[in-house]
Amino acid sequence: ALDITGLTASARGIHIRLHLMLDPAPVLGDRVRLLQVVWNLLSNAVKFTPDEGQIDVRLERYGNDLRLLVTDTGTGISAEFLPHVFELYRQGDATSTHSPGLGIGLSVVAQIVKQHGGTASVESAGLGHGSTFLVTLPLRMPLATTIDGPKKAGRRSGKTRRADGRRLATNNPEEHS
């Protein structure tokens, strides 16, 4: 993600500092989707940070969680818009000079993080004061949880079934009960 956004940041004189303070610990999840989370956060920070600005990326262990913080010296977020940052198709001040977007990147971040059992949040002291995005992910997902949510308890008949869930016909009369 840094390689992808680093060229644009470098061309604009934006300095990205990495603070990787994580001992080796597994994060179970979809590697491509988690990369998308980081890329969306970094590209958003680059988009809203003025030339010669600063972006700090911090990856750390916090108890049983991984925390990713992306802090920028960008345009910041108004108090009125802060609760709506992760909503689909929502964008802040349309009169700002930032590159236009579709308003889906941060919504995608929130959804992917939620599907991985984590949380996404944002803080900003207001317009002109930058912002900090925080993603928290469990280092290990509980065994009874999958990316699609908690496993559902269901009946298991032991009978052979097709992919669509229907039982297969057999010549064994005991299986036709």
C-alpha positions in Angstrom: 0.0 0.0 0.0 2.9 2.3 0.8 4.5 1.6 -2.6 1.3 2.5 -4.4 0.6 5.8 -2.5 4.3 6.7 -1.9 4.9 7.9 -5.4 2.0 10.5 -5.2 3.1 11.5 -1.7 6.7 11.9 -2.7 5.8 14.0 -5.8 3.9 16.4 -3.5 6.6 16.5 -0.9 4.4 14.7 1.7 6.5 12.7 4.2 5.2 9.3 5.3 6.7 8.0 8.5 6.3 4.4 9.5 6.2 3.3 13.1 6.0 -0.5 13.2 5.9 -1.7 16.7 4.4 -5.1 16.3 6.0 -8.3 17.4 5.2 -11.3 15.1 1.6 -12.2 15.7 -1.0 -13.7 13.3 -3.8 -11.7 11.9 -6.3 -14.0 10.3 -8.1 -12.5 7.4 -8.3 -11.8 3.7 -4.9 -10.5 2.7 -6.2 -8.6 -0.3 -9.1 -7.0 1.6 -6.8 -5.9 4.4 -4.4 -4.4 1.9 -7.4 -2.6 0.5 -8.1 -1.1 4.0 -4.5 0.2 4.3 -4.4 1.5 0.8 -7.7 3.3 1.2 -6.6 4.9 4.4 -3.2 6.0 3.0 -4.6 7.3 -0.3 -7.3 9.2 1.6 -4.5 10.8 3.8 -2.5 11.7 0.8 -5.5 13.2 -0.9 -6.3 15.5 2.0 -2.8 16.4 3.1 -1.3 19.6 1.6 2.0 19.6 -0.2 5.0 19.2 2.3 2.6 17.7 4.8 3.2 14.7 7.1 1.5 11.3 7.4 2.3 9.0 10.3 1.4 5.3 10.0 1.6 3.4 13.3 1.1 -0.4 13.6 1.1 -1.7 17.1 -0.1 -4.5 19.3 -2.7 -3.4 21.9 -3.6 -6.3 24.1 -5.1 -9.0 21.9 -5.6 -6.6 19.0 -3.6 -5.0 16.2 -4.0 -1.3 15.9 -3.3 0.7 12.7 -3.3 4.4 13.1 -3.0 6.8 10.1 -2.5 10.4 11.2 -2.2 13.2 8.7 -1.6 17.0 8.8 -4.4 17.4 6.3 -7.5 19.5 6.0 -9.2 17.8 9.0 -12.9 16.9 9.4 -15.6 19.2 10.8 -17.4 18.2 13.9 -20.7 18.1 11.9 -19.3 15.6 9.4 -17.3 13.4 11.7 -20.2 11.0 12.5 -20.8 10.5 8.7 -17.2 9.8 7.6 -17.7 6.0 7.1 -21.1 6.3 5.3 -21.4 5.3 1.7 -21.3 8.1 -0.8 -20.7 10.8 1.9 -18.1 13.4 1.4 -17.0 16.4 3.4 -16.8 20.0 2.1 -17.3 19.9 -1.6 -15.7 23.3 -2.0 -12.3 22.2 -0.8 -9.5 21.8 -3.4 -9.1 18.1 -2.9 -9.4 15.6 -5.8 -13.0 14.5 -6.1 -13.9 11.0 -5.3 -16.9 8.7 -5.1 -17.2 8.7 -1.4 -16.9 4.9 -1.1 -13.3 4.4 0.1 -13.9 4.9 3.9 -17.2 3.0 3.7 -15.3 0.0 2.2 -12.7 0.3 5.0 -15.4 0.1 7.7 -17.2 -2.8 6.1 -14.0 -4.9 5.6 -12.8 -4.2 9.1 -16.2 -5.1 10.5 -16.2 -8.4 8.6 -12.8 -9.2 10.2 -14.2 -8.7 13.7 -12.6 -5.2 14.1 -13.6 -1.6 14.3 -12.8 1.6 12.4 -13.0 5.1 13.9 -11.8 8.6 13.2 -10.8 11.6 15.3 -10.2 15.2 14.2 -9.9 18.5 16.1 -11.7 20.1 13.2 -11.0 21.7 9.9 -7.4 22.6 9.4 -6.2 20.2 12.2 -5.7 16.9 10.4 -7.2 13.6 11.3 -6.4 10.2 12.7 -8.0 7.0 11.5 -7.8 4.0 13.8 -8.4 0.4 12.7 -8.5 -2.3 15.4 -8.4 -5.9 14.4 -8.3 -9.0 16.6 -4.9 -10.8 16.3 -6.7 -14.1 16.3 -10.4 -14.5 15.4 -12.4 -16.7 17.7 -12.8 -20.2 16.4 -16.6 -19.9 16.3 -16.4 -16.9 14.0 -15.8 -16.7 10.3 -15.4 -13.7 8.0 -19.2 -14.0 7.2 -20.1 -13.8 10.9 -20.7 -16.3 13.7 -21.1 -19.9 12.6 -24.7 -20.9 12.7 -25.7 -24.0 14.6 -27.6 -26.4 12.4 -28.9 -29.9 12.1 -26.5 -32.4 10.6 -28.2 -35.5 9.4 -25.1 -37.3 8.3 -26.7 -37.9 5.0 -24.9 -37.1 1.7 -26.2 -33.8 0.3 -25.7 -31.9 -2.9 -24.1 -28.5 -3.0 -27.6 -26.9 -3.0 -28.4 -28.7 0.3 -30.8 -31.3 -1.0 -30.2 -34.9 -0.1 -28.8 -37.2 -2.7 -30.9 -40.2 -3.8 -29.3 -43.5 -2.8 -30.3 -47.2 -3.2 -30.1 -47.6 0.6 -33.7 -47.6 1.9 -32.6 -46.6 5.4 -31.4 -43.3 4.1 -34.8 -42.4 2.7 -36.5 -41.7 6.0 
